[in-house]
Amino acid sequence: MLKTIKLAVQVIWAGCMLILGTAIGASYGFTRYGIGGTFALGFVGLCLGALVAAAPEMALEILVSGIW
Protein backbone atom coordinates (compact mmCIF):
# COMPACT_ATOMS: atom_id res chain seq x y z
CA MET A 1 0.00 0.00 0.00
CA LEU A 2 2.81 2.39 0.89
CA LYS A 3 4.63 1.65 -2.38
CA THR A 4 1.46 2.42 -4.32
CA ILE A 5 1.04 5.77 -2.58
CA LYS A 6 4.70 6.62 -3.15
CA LEU A 7 4.40 5.76 -6.84
CA ALA A 8 1.22 7.82 -7.18
CA VAL A 9 2.89 10.85 -5.58
CA GLN A 10 5.92 10.49 -7.87
CA VAL A 11 3.73 10.28 -10.98
CA ILE A 12 1.71 13.32 -9.90
CA TRP A 13 4.92 15.27 -9.12
CA ALA A 14 6.46 14.41 -12.50
CA GLY A 15 3.31 15.30 -14.40
CA CYS A 16 2.89 18.59 -12.59
CA MET A 17 6.51 19.62 -13.16
CA LEU A 18 6.35 18.80 -16.87
CA ILE A 19 3.12 20.71 -17.33
CA LEU A 20 4.28 23.65 -15.21
CA GLY A 21 7.63 23.96 -16.98
CA THR A 22 6.02 23.79 -20.40
CA ALA A 23 3.30 26.28 -19.49
CA ILE A 24 5.72 28.82 -18.03
CA GLY A 25 8.08 28.52 -20.98
CA ALA A 26 5.30 28.77 -23.54
CA SER A 27 3.61 31.74 -21.90
CA TYR A 28 6.89 33.62 -21.54
CA GLY A 29 7.83 32.78 -25.12
CA PHE A 30 4.48 33.96 -26.45
CA THR A 31 4.53 37.27 -24.59
CA ARG A 32 8.11 38.06 -25.57
CA TYR A 33 8.70 36.47 -28.97
CA GLY A 34 5.38 35.42 -30.50
CA ILE A 35 4.44 32.01 -31.80
CA GLY A 36 8.01 30.91 -32.54
CA GLY A 37 9.05 31.70 -28.99
CA THR A 38 6.08 29.73 -27.72
CA PHE A 39 7.36 26.54 -29.27
CA ALA A 40 11.02 27.16 -28.50
CA LEU A 41 10.65 28.20 -24.87
CA GLY A 42 7.88 25.66 -24.33
CA PHE A 43 10.37 22.96 -25.30
CA VAL A 44 13.01 24.45 -23.01
CA GLY A 45 10.47 24.50 -20.19
CA LEU A 46 9.60 20.88 -20.90
CA CYS A 47 13.27 19.89 -20.64
CA LEU A 48 13.76 21.82 -17.40
CA GLY A 49 10.55 20.35 -16.03
CA ALA A 50 11.88 16.89 -16.81
CA LEU A 51 15.07 17.65 -14.89
CA VAL A 52 13.09 18.88 -11.89
CA ALA A 53 10.81 15.84 -12.10
CA ALA A 54 13.80 13.50 -12.18
CA ALA A 55 15.51 15.05 -9.15
CA PRO A 56 12.90 16.54 -6.79
CA GLU A 57 15.36 16.63 -3.87
CA MET A 58 17.69 18.91 -5.80
CA ALA A 59 14.85 21.21 -6.86
CA LEU A 60 13.53 21.51 -3.32
CA GLU A 61 17.05 22.11 -1.97
CA ILE A 62 17.52 24.97 -4.41
CA LEU A 63 14.22 26.51 -3.35
CA VAL A 64 14.94 26.13 0.36
CA SER A 65 18.53 27.35 0.27
CA GLY A 66 17.62 30.48 -1.69
CA ILE A 67 20.37 30.24 -4.29
CA TRP A 68 18.15 32.04 -6.78
ABEGO torsion letter per residue (X at the ends): XAAAAAAAAAAAAAAAAAAAAAAAAAAAAAAAAEAAAAAAAAAAAAAAAAAAAABAAAAAAAAAAGAX
